């Protein structure tokens, strides 16, 4: 089923993604800047421990899934761009 999107709707969607991304970055900066050195080190150590316990096969599977998702999203955006010219 093909769905025809309006150019203004796509622009609004992209604008929303941009605003969400900016908001997330500001919140991340706020949170990270408020961490004490000890707390930051503990979080880093926990991330390293978690990473070291994940099997390499699982990481590769996640990577392939992520790459597949990004390619599919790019194809969709390309098609949207072509239909809204």
HUZI-V366961 format. One record per pair of residues at least 12 apart in sequence whose ideal C-beta (glycine too) atoms are under 10 Angstrom apart, sorted by the first residue. I is the first residue (numbers start at 1). J is the second residue. Records with the same first field share a line. If there is no record, write none. Layout:
I=J + J
//
This chain:
2=79 + 83
3=80 + 83
4=80 + 83 + 84
5=79 + 80 + 83 + 84
6=84
7=80 + 81 + 83 + 84 + 85
8=84
9=80 + 84
10=77 + 80 + 81 + 83 + 84
11=84
13=77 + 80
14=77 + 80
//
